[in-house]
Amino acid sequence: MRRVPSPFKPDPNLDEVCPNDMGNGIIEDRHIGNDEILPSKIAMVEAKVAVPFVIDFPVTADATSGLPIFDEDAPFKFEVLEVIVRSKTASALGTIQVTDGALTPNPITDAIVCAVNKVVSRAGTIDSAFSVVPKNGSLLVFSNGSTDRGLVTIIAVKRD
């Protein structure tokens, strides 16, 4: 059921907030704090509306053999919608690719350019056959060179 705003309004005569204010209905408890965003709170809002989340993964080491973002421990089922790579060094012909964690990894994205320091690149393709990561699934980052370095930012949504 969709929540509707309550009729409560802040009282300008109150000097401070008290611990009992939520229980008394003076302050609503429907807001989520930064440290409270748990998998159970990232859910479908209603049909066709979802709350996106971001995974930031720095590639600071050789990723030619794959670096796990999730190694059979994805907290819930989610779908990768967008992948952005910000290069943090010069690496001739450098690329980064996001894959699933299959025995023979399947590419979720194409090879994303990561060759020129400070340049931002996006995935040109995302393969819908592999873009949904199951609960307890894996997500890996591969590079084609041992000196490719950058920040991989993944935008995803939870799927039930």
C-alpha positions in Angstrom: 0.0 0.0 0.0 1.4 3.4 -1.0 2.1 5.7 2.0 0.4 9.1 2.1 1.7 12.1 3.9 0.4 12.5 7.4 -1.3 15.7 8.7 1.5 16.3 11.2 3.5 19.5 10.7 6.5 20.7 12.6 5.7 22.7 15.7 7.7 25.9 15.7 7.3 26.1 19.5 9.3 23.0 20.1 12.9 23.5 21.2 14.3 20.1 20.3 13.4 16.6 19.1 12.8 14.0 21.9 13.1 10.2 21.7 9.3 9.7 22.1 8.4 12.0 19.2 8.2 9.1 16.7 5.9 7.1 19.0 3.7 10.2 19.6 3.4 10.8 15.8 5.2 14.1 15.9 8.0 12.8 13.6 7.3 10.1 11.0 9.5 7.0 10.9 9.2 6.5 7.1 12.5 8.0 6.1 15.6 5.8 5.6 19.0 7.0 6.9 22.2 6.6 5.0 23.3 3.7 7.3 19.9 1.9 7.0 19.8 1.0 3.3 19.7 -2.8 3.5 18.8 -5.3 0.8 15.4 -5.7 2.4 14.7 -1.9 2.0 15.8 -1.8 -1.7 12.7 -3.3 -3.2 10.2 -2.6 -6.0 8.3 0.5 -5.1 5.3 -0.5 -7.2 4.8 -2.0 -10.7 7.5 -0.8 -13.1 9.1 1.5 -10.6 12.3 0.5 -8.8 15.0 2.2 -6.6 18.3 2.1 -8.4 21.6 1.5 -6.6 25.2 2.0 -7.4 28.2 -0.3 -7.1 31.5 1.5 -7.1 34.5 -0.8 -7.7 38.0 0.5 -8.0 40.3 -1.5 -10.2 43.7 -1.0 -8.5 45.4 -4.3 -9.4 45.9 -6.6 -12.3 42.4 -7.7 -13.5 43.5 -9.9 -16.4 42.3 -13.0 -14.4 39.2 -11.2 -13.1 38.5 -9.3 -9.9 35.4 -10.3 -8.0 32.9 -7.6 -7.0 30.7 -10.4 -5.7 32.1 -13.9 -5.4 29.1 -16.1 -5.0 27.7 -13.7 -2.4 25.5 -11.2 -4.2 23.1 -10.0 -1.5 20.0 -10.3 -3.7 19.0 -10.8 -7.3 19.7 -7.6 -9.4 19.9 -6.5 -13.0 22.8 -4.4 -14.4 21.4 -1.4 -16.2 24.5 0.7 -16.9 28.3 0.5 -16.5 30.6 3.5 -16.5 34.4 3.3 -16.3 36.6 6.3 -15.3 40.3 5.6 -16.3 42.8 6.5 -13.6 46.0 5.9 -15.6 47.2 5.7 -19.2 47.3 2.2 -20.6 47.6 1.8 -24.3 44.5 -0.1 -25.7 43.3 -0.7 -22.1 39.8 -2.0 -21.6 37.6 -3.2 -18.7 34.7 -5.7 -19.0 32.1 -6.8 -16.5 31.1 -10.5 -16.6 29.1 -13.0 -14.7 30.7 -15.5 -12.5 30.2 -18.6 -14.6 32.9 -21.2 -14.8 33.7 -19.7 -18.2 32.6 -16.1 -17.6 30.0 -14.7 -19.8 30.4 -11.0 -20.8 27.7 -8.7 -19.4 29.3 -5.7 -21.2 31.4 -5.1 -24.2 35.1 -4.1 -23.6 34.9 -0.6 -22.2 37.8 1.7 -23.1 40.1 2.4 -20.1 43.2 3.8 -21.8 43.5 7.5 -21.2 43.8 9.0 -17.7 40.7 10.9 -16.5 38.5 9.8 -19.4 35.0 8.4 -18.7 33.6 5.7 -21.0 30.3 3.8 -20.9 29.4 0.3 -21.9 28.3 0.2 -25.5 26.4 -3.0 -25.0 24.8 -4.8 -22.1 23.9 -8.5 -22.9 20.4 -9.1 -21.4 21.1 -12.8 -21.4 23.7 -12.3 -18.6 22.8 -8.9 -17.1 20.7 -10.4 -14.2 22.8 -11.6 -11.3 21.1 -14.1 -9.1 21.1 -14.0 -5.3 24.5 -15.5 -4.2 25.7 -15.0 -7.7 29.0 -13.5 -8.9 30.0 -10.4 -10.7 33.6 -10.0 -12.1 35.7 -7.3 -13.6 38.3 -8.2 -16.3 40.9 -6.0 -18.0 42.9 -6.8 -21.1 46.1 -5.4 -19.6 47.8 -5.7 -16.2 48.2 -1.9 -15.9 44.6 -1.0 -16.6 43.3 1.0 -13.7 40.0 2.8 -13.1 36.8 3.1 -11.2 34.0 0.9 -12.4 30.5 2.3 -11.5 27.5 0.0 -12.0 23.9 1.1 -11.9 21.5 -1.7 -11.1 18.1 -2.5 -9.7 16.9 -5.2 -7.5 14.8 -7.9 -9.2 12.5 -10.3 -7.3 
